[in-house]
């Protein structure tokens, strides 16, 4: 069989590999969409035990300013988020202050690639909330964070090993008040 007679077969094989690669990428996105949804639910419930089960023991999050935080620090931050309205967290809220509903983040998987037991995921988190401004008047707050995450498979489950913030943007009433990118 000559090369010219093999060309249609090679082209077909290349198309098939491309389709399988695309399907595999879609499967990777679906896997991590489910995993981030599970993590978001646990975080919304402030279930630090469930969140910890989704991270490796050596988990590290690098914030936009280059500071590293381990799982224990992340759980502490999660415990301080939200609260009764003063922005200082639940412990500092007045006992009679009503709990504000927590905004549910929108998570978008930008890309996901699995290579053996490791996955690289780029995800974007968006939070939109109405909050009292510094002067007490209502404001609309929009936060967008883009991260590059590494997941590893352990015991049949995907565990988050690292999360590196690449871009953070905060807008108040449509005006960007903070933006930083790496």
C-alpha positions in Angstrom: 0.0 0.0 0.0 1.5 3.4 -1.0 1.4 6.5 1.1 -1.0 8.2 -1.3 -3.5 5.3 -0.9 -3.1 5.5 2.9 -3.9 9.3 3.0 -7.7 8.8 3.3 -7.1 6.4 6.2 -4.7 8.7 7.9 -7.1 11.6 7.5 -9.9 9.5 9.0 -7.7 8.5 11.9 -6.7 12.1 12.5 -10.3 13.1 12.6 -11.2 10.3 14.9 -8.4 11.1 17.3 -9.5 14.8 17.2 -13.1 13.8 18.0 -12.0 11.4 20.8 -9.8 14.2 22.2 -12.7 16.7 22.1 -15.0 14.1 23.8 -12.3 13.4 26.4 -12.0 17.2 27.1 -15.8 17.5 27.4 -15.8 14.5 29.9 -13.0 16.2 31.9 -15.1 19.4 32.0 -18.1 17.4 33.2 -16.1 15.6 35.8 -14.8 18.9 37.3 -18.1 20.8 36.9 -19.6 18.2 39.2 -16.6 18.3 41.6 -16.6 22.1 41.9 -20.4 22.1 42.4 -19.9 19.6 45.2 -17.2 21.8 46.8 -19.3 24.9 46.4 -22.3 23.2 48.1 -20.0 22.2 51.0 -18.6 25.7 51.3 -22.0 27.3 51.2 -23.0 25.0 54.1 -19.7 25.9 55.9 -19.1 22.2 56.1 -15.3 22.3 56.6 -15.1 18.5 57.0 -16.7 17.9 53.6 -14.4 20.6 52.0 -11.3 19.0 53.7 -12.2 15.6 52.2 -12.0 17.2 48.7 -8.4 18.5 49.2 -5.1 16.7 49.5 -3.3 17.0 52.8 -0.7 19.2 51.2 -3.3 21.5 49.5 -2.1 25.1 48.9 -3.9 28.1 47.6 -1.9 31.0 46.2 -3.8 34.2 46.2 -3.5 37.0 43.7 -0.8 38.7 45.7 1.3 35.5 45.9 0.5 34.6 49.5 0.1 30.9 50.1 -2.7 29.4 52.3 -3.1 25.8 53.4 -6.4 23.9 53.9 -6.6 24.9 57.6 -6.3 28.6 56.7 -8.8 28.2 53.9 -11.3 26.6 56.3 -10.8 29.5 58.7 -11.5 32.0 56.0 -14.6 30.1 55.0 -15.8 30.2 58.6 -15.4 34.0 58.7 -17.2 34.6 55.4 -20.8 35.7 55.4 -22.5 36.6 58.7 -25.2 38.8 60.0 -24.5 41.9 58.0 -21.4 43.6 59.4 -18.9 42.0 57.1 -16.8 40.7 60.0 -18.1 37.1 60.0 -20.6 35.2 62.0 -18.9 35.4 65.4 -18.8 39.2 65.3 -22.4 39.6 64.1 -25.0 41.0 66.5 -27.0 38.2 68.1 -30.2 39.6 66.7 -28.9 40.5 63.2 -30.6 38.5 60.5 -28.4 36.3 58.5 -28.1 37.6 54.9 -28.6 35.0 52.2 -25.2 33.9 50.9 -24.7 34.5 47.2 -24.3 31.3 45.3 -21.2 31.5 43.1 -21.4 30.7 39.4 -18.5 28.4 38.5 -17.4 28.0 34.9 -14.8 25.5 33.8 -12.8 27.3 31.2 -10.6 24.3 30.4 -9.9 20.9 31.9 -7.2 18.4 30.9 -6.6 15.0 32.5 -3.2 13.4 32.1 -3.1 10.1 34.0 -3.9 10.8 37.6 -3.4 14.6 37.4 -5.7 17.2 36.0 -5.2 20.8 35.2 -8.3 22.9 35.4 -8.8 26.6 34.7 -12.0 27.8 36.4 -13.8 31.1 36.8 -15.8 31.9 39.8 -18.3 34.8 39.8 -20.2 36.1 42.8 -22.9 38.8 42.4 -24.4 40.2 45.6 -26.3 43.2 46.9 -24.7 44.6 50.1 -24.7 47.7 52.2 -21.9 50.0 51.0 -19.5 51.8 53.3 -22.0 54.6 53.9 -24.9 52.1 54.4 -26.6 52.6 51.1 -27.2 49.5 49.0 -24.5 48.6 46.4 -24.2 45.8 43.8 -20.9 43.9 44.2 -19.5 41.7 41.4 -16.4 39.5 42.0 -14.7 37.4 39.4 -11.8 35.1 40.1 -9.9 33.1 37.5 -7.8 30.2 38.9 -5.4 27.6 37.6 -6.1 24.4 39.7 -4.3 21.1 39.9 -6.3 18.0 40.9 -4.9 14.6 41.7 -6.7 11.3 41.7 -6.4 9.4 45.0 -8.4 6.5 46.2 -10.7 6.8 43.2 -11.6 10.4 43.8 -10.3 13.7 42.4 -8.7 15.9 45.2 -7.8 19.5 44.9 -4.0 19.8 45.4 -3.4 23.5 44.5 -5.3 26.6 43.4 -3.5 29.6 42.0 -5.5 32.8 41.5 -4.5 34.3 38.1 -7.0 37.2 37.8 -9.2 38.9 40.4 -11.7 41.7 39.6 -14.1 43.4 42.0 -16.7 45.9 40.8 -19.0 48.0 42.9 -22.2 49.3 41.1 -20.5 48.4 37.8 -17.3 50.3 38.4 -14.1 48.2 38.8 -12.6 49.1 42.2 -10.0 46.4 42.2 -8.3 44.4 39.5 -5.1 42.4 39.6 -3.7 39.7 37.3 -0.6 37.6 37.3 
